[in-house]
C-alpha cells in the first residue's frame, strides 16, 4: 500500500464524476490492509491513462476493473506493516506540503494515531480548469454534485476520532463531498484523525 494514494484520493485533479470508498484495517498482527474502490467517469479514466505513472497509479493495471461506456470501477487491496506506514508518512511530509499534517504514529504496543490531511485550500498546483475564472468551471463542479469520498478506519476499538464512530466501536468513517476538493466550504476539519486500538495485550503486556 502507498499512504500517499490515500491522500491523493483527496486531491485529484478532477474532471468528471468520481466516487471513492476506502477502508483501512489495522490488524492485531500489525498489518495494515487498505481496500479501495473508485468509480470514475469514463472521460476521467481515459484522461488519467495519459498522465503517466501518477494517473495509472490510482487505478493500476492489476486492479479489479469493471468497465462500461460511462464509467470504470477500480478496486485495489494493498497491505503494509505499521512500521513501513510510519516511514512512508514521514517521507511524504518532506515531499509535498499538502501531506504536512499526515501522520501514522505508534502510541504504544496496542494503539496508534492516524491523521490524514483535509486542508484543500492549501493544495498546490491545481490545474487551471479547477479555477473559478475558467468558463468550464461550472460544468466541472456541476458534474461532481452527489459524488463523495468515504474514508473508513477499522480496528479492535476506535478510542477517539473526529469522524463518525460505529455503534460497535470498531469502525470510524468520514464522508467528504467530492466537490469539497474544488470548492472548499470551510466546514471540514483540517485533518481526519483517529486513535485506534488494534490489539489487547492484557495485564502482562505484549
BELCORMO-V887950 format. One record per residue. N is the residue number from 1. SS is DSSP state (H for helix, E for strand, - for the rest). NEAR is the number of other C-alpha atoms within 8 Angstrom. Layout:
# BELCORMO-V887950
N&SS&NEAR  N&SS&NEAR
This chain:
# BELCORMO-V887950
1&-&9  2&-&6  3&H&9  4&H&8  5&H&9  6&H&9  7&H&11  8&H&8  9&H&8  10&H&9  11&H&9  12&-&7  13&-&7  14&-&9  15&-&7  16&-&11  17&-&12  18&E&13  19&E&11  20&E&12  21&E&11  22&E&12  23&E&11  24&E&11  25&E&10  26&E&12  27&-&12  28&-&8  29&-&4  30&-&9  31&E&11  32&E&12  33&E&13  34&E&13  35&E&11  36&E&11  37&E&11  38&E&11  39&E&12  40&E&13  41&E&12  42&H&11  43&H&8  44&H&12  45&H&11  46&H&8  47&H&8  48&H&10  49&-&9  50&-&7  51&-&9  52&-&8  53&H&6  54&H&7  55&H&11  56&H&12  57&H&7  58&H&7  59&H&10  60&-&7  61&-&5  62&-&4  63&-&9  64&E&8  65&E&8  66&E&7  67&E&7  68&-&7  69&-&5  70&-&6  71&E&11  72&E&13  73&E&12  74&E&12  75&E&12  76&E&11  77&E&9  78&E&8  79&E&9  80&E&10  81&E&9  82&H&10  83&H&6  84&H&8  85&H&11  86&H&11  87&H&8  88&H&10  89&H&13  90&H&9  91&H&8  92&H&11  93&H&13  94&H&8  95&H&6  96&-&8  97&H&7  98&H&11  99&H&11  100&H&10  101&H&10  102&-&12  103&E&11  104&E&12  105&E&8  106&E&8  107&-&8  108&-&6  109&-&7  110&-&10  111&E&12  112&E&13  113&E&13  114&E&13  115&E&12  116&E&12  117&E&13  118&-&10  119&-&10  120&H&10  121&H&5  122&H&6  123&-&9  124&-&5  125&-&4  126&-&8  127&-&7  128&H&6  129&H&8  130&H&12  131&-&9  132&-&8  133&-&5  134&-&9  135&-&6  136&-&7  137&H&12  138&H&8  139&H&7  140&H&12  141&H&10  142&H&7  143&H&8  144&-&12  145&-&8  146&-&6  147&-&11  148&E&12  149&E&12  150&E&11  151&E&10  152&E&12  153&E&12  154&E&14  155&-&13  156&-&11  157&E&11  158&E&16  159&E&9  160&E&7  161&E&12  162&-&7  163&-&10  164&E&8  165&E&11  166&-&8  167&-&4  168&-&5  169&-&10  170&-&11  171&E&13  172&E&15  173&E&11  174&E&10  175&E&8  176&E&8  177&E&9  178&-&14  179&H&12  180&H&10  181&H&10  182&H&9  183&-&6  184&-&10  185&-&6  186&-&5  187&-&5  188&-&6  189&-&8  190&-&7  191&E&11  192&E&14  193&E&11  194&E&15  195&E&12  196&E&15  197&E&13  198&-&14  199&-&9  200&-&6  201&-&9  202&-&6  203&-&4  204&-&5  205&-&5  206&-&5
